[in-house]
Amino acid sequence: MTNKAHTQTLIIVYSYHHNNTLKVAEVMANMLHAIIKTPGEVTLNDLKHYDLIGFGSGIDSGRHYKPLLELAATLPQEERKPAFIFSTSGVQGQLKVAKDHAKLRSILVSKGYVVLDEFSCKGFNTNSFLKFFGGMNKGKPDADDLNRAMTFARNLRSATL
Protein backbone atom coordinates (compact mmCIF):
# COMPACT_ATOMS: atom_id res chain seq x y z
CA MET A 1 0.00 0.00 0.00
CA THR A 2 1.30 3.44 -0.91
CA ASN A 3 1.99 6.00 1.78
CA LYS A 4 -0.03 8.98 0.53
CA ALA A 5 2.31 11.40 2.26
CA HIS A 6 4.90 10.25 -0.27
CA THR A 7 2.83 10.22 -3.45
CA GLN A 8 5.01 9.46 -6.45
CA THR A 9 4.08 11.74 -9.33
CA LEU A 10 5.09 11.61 -12.97
CA ILE A 11 4.43 14.40 -15.44
CA ILE A 12 4.52 13.42 -19.09
CA VAL A 13 4.92 16.45 -21.32
CA TYR A 14 5.41 16.99 -25.02
CA SER A 15 6.69 20.53 -25.52
CA TYR A 16 8.91 21.51 -28.39
CA HIS A 17 7.93 24.68 -30.18
CA HIS A 18 8.67 27.41 -27.60
CA ASN A 19 8.70 25.12 -24.54
CA ASN A 20 5.55 26.83 -23.25
CA THR A 21 4.11 23.63 -21.83
CA LEU A 22 7.44 22.56 -20.36
CA LYS A 23 7.52 25.79 -18.34
CA VAL A 24 4.12 24.92 -16.89
CA ALA A 25 5.21 21.31 -16.25
CA GLU A 26 8.33 22.46 -14.40
CA VAL A 27 6.31 24.64 -12.01
CA MET A 28 3.88 21.79 -11.37
CA ALA A 29 6.72 19.29 -10.92
CA ASN A 30 8.38 21.52 -8.35
CA MET A 31 5.17 21.76 -6.31
CA LEU A 32 4.37 18.04 -6.64
CA HIS A 33 7.97 16.79 -6.28
CA ALA A 34 7.38 15.08 -9.61
CA ILE A 35 9.58 13.64 -12.29
CA ILE A 36 9.14 15.02 -15.82
CA LYS A 37 9.49 12.77 -18.86
CA THR A 38 8.65 13.10 -22.53
CA PRO A 39 6.38 10.50 -24.16
CA GLY A 40 9.49 8.93 -25.72
CA GLU A 41 11.17 8.52 -22.31
CA VAL A 42 8.23 6.77 -20.67
CA THR A 43 8.23 3.01 -20.39
CA LEU A 44 4.82 1.54 -19.75
CA ASN A 45 6.30 -0.72 -17.07
CA ASP A 46 7.47 2.36 -15.12
CA LEU A 47 3.96 3.78 -14.86
CA LYS A 48 2.94 1.34 -12.12
CA HIS A 49 5.40 3.06 -9.77
CA TYR A 50 3.47 6.35 -9.85
CA ASP A 51 0.37 7.23 -7.84
CA LEU A 52 -0.47 10.33 -9.90
CA ILE A 53 0.31 11.02 -13.55
CA GLY A 54 0.01 14.32 -15.38
CA PHE A 55 -0.36 14.47 -19.15
CA GLY A 56 0.32 17.71 -21.02
CA SER A 57 1.29 19.30 -24.31
CA GLY A 58 0.50 22.21 -26.50
CA ILE A 59 -2.71 22.12 -28.48
CA ASP A 60 -2.56 21.46 -32.21
CA SER A 61 -5.71 21.59 -34.32
CA GLY A 62 -7.96 21.32 -31.26
CA ARG A 63 -6.20 18.50 -29.44
CA HIS A 64 -3.01 17.60 -27.60
CA TYR A 65 0.00 16.87 -29.79
CA LYS A 66 0.11 13.47 -31.46
CA PRO A 67 3.04 11.93 -29.48
CA LEU A 68 1.14 12.41 -26.22
CA LEU A 69 -2.10 11.01 -27.64
CA GLU A 70 -0.23 8.03 -29.13
CA LEU A 71 1.35 7.25 -25.75
CA ALA A 72 -2.03 7.54 -24.02
CA ALA A 73 -3.52 5.07 -26.51
CA THR A 74 -0.90 2.47 -25.54
CA LEU A 75 -1.40 2.79 -21.77
CA PRO A 76 -2.27 -0.42 -19.95
CA GLN A 77 -5.69 -0.70 -18.35
CA GLU A 78 -5.77 0.74 -14.82
CA GLU A 79 -8.27 0.74 -12.01
CA ARG A 80 -9.06 4.31 -10.97
CA LYS A 81 -5.51 5.65 -11.37
CA PRO A 82 -5.42 9.39 -10.57
CA ALA A 83 -4.36 11.68 -13.40
CA PHE A 84 -4.47 15.29 -14.49
CA ILE A 85 -4.38 17.01 -17.86
CA PHE A 86 -2.77 20.29 -18.83
CA SER A 87 -2.03 22.29 -21.95
CA THR A 88 -0.97 25.58 -23.46
CA SER A 89 -2.65 27.03 -26.51
CA GLY A 90 -3.01 30.19 -28.53
CA VAL A 91 -6.64 30.72 -27.59
CA GLN A 92 -8.31 30.07 -24.25
CA GLY A 93 -11.86 29.82 -22.94
CA GLN A 94 -13.58 27.28 -20.72
CA LEU A 95 -15.52 25.60 -23.51
CA LYS A 96 -12.53 25.62 -25.86
CA VAL A 97 -10.23 24.06 -23.27
CA ALA A 98 -12.81 21.37 -22.49
CA LYS A 99 -13.04 20.59 -26.21
CA ASP A 100 -9.22 20.71 -26.65
CA HIS A 101 -8.80 18.22 -23.80
CA ALA A 102 -11.68 15.94 -24.87
CA LYS A 103 -9.64 13.46 -26.95
CA LEU A 104 -6.98 12.91 -24.27
CA ARG A 105 -9.57 12.82 -21.48
CA SER A 106 -11.58 10.22 -23.39
CA ILE A 107 -8.53 7.99 -23.90
CA LEU A 108 -7.48 8.24 -20.26
CA VAL A 109 -10.97 7.51 -18.93
CA SER A 110 -11.26 4.50 -21.28
CA LYS A 111 -8.00 3.19 -19.77
CA GLY A 112 -9.35 3.45 -16.22
CA TYR A 113 -7.78 6.76 -15.22
CA VAL A 114 -9.66 9.24 -13.05
CA VAL A 115 -8.97 12.78 -14.26
CA LEU A 116 -8.81 14.80 -11.05
CA ASP A 117 -8.50 18.21 -12.69
CA GLU A 118 -7.40 20.06 -15.82
CA PHE A 119 -5.31 23.17 -16.41
CA SER A 120 -4.63 25.35 -19.43
CA CYS A 121 -3.10 28.72 -20.15
CA LYS A 122 -2.05 30.74 -23.16
CA GLY A 123 1.24 29.99 -24.82
CA PHE A 124 3.36 31.92 -27.31
CA ASN A 125 2.29 30.77 -30.76
CA THR A 126 4.12 31.26 -34.05
CA ASN A 127 2.50 28.39 -35.94
CA SER A 128 1.36 28.73 -39.52
CA PHE A 129 0.80 32.29 -40.77
CA LEU A 130 1.31 33.74 -37.27
CA LYS A 131 5.08 33.60 -37.76
CA PHE A 132 4.78 36.35 -40.38
CA PHE A 133 3.23 38.68 -37.80
CA GLY A 134 5.55 37.91 -34.88
CA GLY A 135 3.19 35.38 -33.35
CA MET A 136 0.52 35.75 -30.71
CA ASN A 137 0.70 35.71 -26.90
CA LYS A 138 4.34 36.76 -26.79
CA GLY A 139 5.69 36.31 -23.26
CA LYS A 140 3.11 33.64 -22.42
CA PRO A 141 3.00 31.75 -20.21
CA ASP A 142 3.85 34.66 -17.94
CA ALA A 143 4.36 34.89 -14.17
CA ASP A 144 0.59 35.01 -13.54
CA ASP A 145 0.05 31.87 -15.65
CA LEU A 146 2.86 30.05 -13.83
CA ASN A 147 1.44 31.12 -10.45
CA ARG A 148 -1.93 29.70 -11.50
CA ALA A 149 -0.14 26.46 -12.49
CA MET A 150 1.54 26.36 -9.08
CA THR A 151 -1.81 26.85 -7.31
CA PHE A 152 -3.33 24.13 -9.51
CA ALA A 153 -0.54 21.74 -8.50
CA ARG A 154 -0.84 22.68 -4.82
CA ASN A 155 -4.56 21.87 -4.97
CA LEU A 156 -3.81 18.54 -6.66
CA ARG A 157 -1.28 17.70 -3.96
CA SER A 158 -3.84 18.48 -1.25
CA ALA A 159 -6.43 16.31 -3.01
CA THR A 160 -4.08 13.32 -3.22
CA LEU A 161 -2.75 13.36 0.36
FENZIQUI-V151995 format. One record per residue. RES is the residue in one small letter. D_LAST is the distance of its C-alpha to the last C-alpha in whole Angstrom. Layout:
res:RES d_last:D_LAST
res:RES d_last:D_LAST
This chain:
res:m d_last:14
res:t d_last:11
res:n d_last:9
res:k d_last:5
res:a d_last:6
res:h d_last:8
res:t d_last:7
res:q d_last:11
res:t d_last:12
res:l d_last:16
res:i d_last:17
res:i d_last:21
res:v d_last:23
res:y d_last:27
res:s d_last:28
res:y d_last:32
res:h d_last:34
res:h d_last:33
res:n d_last:30
res:n d_last:28
res:t d_last:25
res:l d_last:25
res:k d_last:25
res:v d_last:22
res:a d_last:20
res:e d_last:21
res:v d_last:19
res:m d_last:16
res:a d_last:16
res:n d_last:16
res:m d_last:13
res:l d_last:11
res:h d_last:13
res:a d_last:14
res:i d_last:18
res:i d_last:20
res:k d_last:23
res:t d_last:26
res:p d_last:26
res:g d_last:29
res:e d_last:27
res:v d_last:25
res:t d_last:26
res:l d_last:25
res:n d_last:24
res:d d_last:22
res:l d_last:19
res:k d_last:18
res:h d_last:17
res:y d_last:14
res:d d_last:11
res:l d_last:11
res:i d_last:14
res:g d_last:16
res:f d_last:20
res:g d_last:22
res:s d_last:26
res:g d_last:28
res:i d_last:30
res:d d_last:34
res:s d_last:36
res:g d_last:33
res:r d_last:30
res:h d_last:28
res:y d_last:30
res:k d_last:32
res:p d_last:30
res:l d_last:27
res:l d_last:28
res:e d_last:30
res:l d_last:27
res:a d_last:25
res:a d_last:28
res:t d_last:28
res:l d_last:25
res:p d_last:25
res:q d_last:24
res:e d_last:20
res:e d_last:19
res:r d_last:16
res:k d_last:14
res:p d_last:12
res:a d_last:14
res:f d_last:15
res:i d_last:19
res:f d_last:20
res:s d_last:24
res:t d_last:27
res:s d_last:30
res:g d_last:33
res:v d_last:33
res:q d_last:30
res:g d_last:30
res:q d_last:27
res:l d_last:30
res:k d_last:31
res:v d_last:27
res:a d_last:26
res:k d_last:29
res:d d_last:29
res:h d_last:25
res:a d_last:27
res:k d_last:28
res:l d_last:25
res:r d_last:23
res:s d_last:26
res:i d_last:26
res:l d_last:22
res:v d_last:22
res:s d_last:25
res:k d_last:23
res:g d_last:20
res:y d_last:18
res:v d_last:16
res:v d_last:16
res:l d_last:13
res:d d_last:15
res:e d_last:18
res:f d_last:20
res:s d_last:23
res:c d_last:26
res:k d_last:29
res:g d_last:30
res:f d_last:34
res:n d_last:36
res:t d_last:39
res:n d_last:40
res:s d_last:43
res:f d_last:45
res:l d_last:43
res:k d_last:44
res:f d_last:47
res:f d_last:46
res:g d_last:44
res:g d_last:41
res:m d_last:38
res:n d_last:35
res:k d_last:37
res:g d_last:34
res:k d_last:31
res:p d_last:28
res:d d_last:29
res:a d_last:27
res:d d_last:26
res:d d_last:25
res:l d_last:23
res:n d_last:21
res:r d_last:20
res:a d_last:19
res:m d_last:17
res:t d_last:16
res:f d_last:15
res:a d_last:12
res:r d_last:11
res:n d_last:10
res:l d_last:9
res:r d_last:6
res:s d_last:5
res:a d_last:6
res:t d_last:4
res:l d_last:0
